[in-house]
Amino acid sequence: RKQSRPVPGLVVKAVVPVLPRRRARASPHDSMCDRVCFCFSEAPLTRDELDKVRRGAAFARYNEYSNTFNVTMCDTPCSVDWRTTACCCVGANPLTHSCVQLHMRYQVLNHVAPGSEWSNYECCQGYIPACPPCFEPGRCGERDCPRSCMFLEAFCFPGLAISASRFVLMEQYHLRPDPCDNRMIRINNCLQLLSIICDIAAHFDRNLRDLAQLIDCAADLIFLAISGCMTAQMDHEMAYRTALEAGRPDTYASVATSEPAGPAGVVEGKIVTPLQVETMDR
């Protein structure tokens, strides 16, 4: 093809190509997610929905971020990277779930603040408001026994434990959930709610006990599967960011990041949560 030559004296503005969004890529996993979760919206929470939640304004910042995870949760089980696939399987195992989340929190905290060990750990990383005197993050013995507290957090509150680790990475690199991620999280929340309703109804009608047990089993399987995908997504993101810092961007193919990543979740060596950021802004 004939190549055009620049005309002397003519200033040509350079056009910076915009990398495609994750959803723009035709992927069999995306179509599978559409078929399985078609009943659930892929859109993020609206401002009205966030206003109904306590501290919802602190989490609204995630909708404004333009970066996305290097791999979606739907892609982790069949990732070309064997480590991501293995991490997905181990993270979905109920026998190793608590230990995996303990290790994942340690990796996330030291990825954001290298060498910090457990000094920045607190229960749910401050993303869950305190409920004194039963639950007060930062006053649950985290400084004396951080590993024991983290294990209890992952064992008693598995969903909150994995979500807190994910929020730290999202704050650090200005990441927003992928549309397919939103659908998977919504279908999990819907099944958990349906399971609770069926368990309550089964106490009044014995004929519903079998149905309640079936839905409980389905809800548990879906939760474990999504937990494994979310764990693998975080592990892959940390490996990808480490490769970028080491000057090896080709090690992990990136799809799109249009906003420069920065240490948004670290202030003076301390990890700052959205709740703390909101207070500091005021």
Secondary structure, DSSP 8 states (H G I E B T S, - for coil): -------TT------------GGGS--HHHHHHHHHSTTS--S---HHHHHTSTTHHHHTHHHH--EE-SS-TTTGGG-SSHHHHHHHHHHT-TTTHHHHHHHHHHHHHHHHSTT-TTTT--GGGG-S--BTTTB-TTSSSTTT-HHHHHHHHHHH-HHHHHHHHHHHHHHHHTEE--HHHHHHHHHHHHHHHHHHHHHHHHHH-GGGHHHHHHHHHHHHHHHHHHHHHHHHHHHHHHHHHHHHHTT-GGGS------S----TTEETTEE--HHHHHHHH-
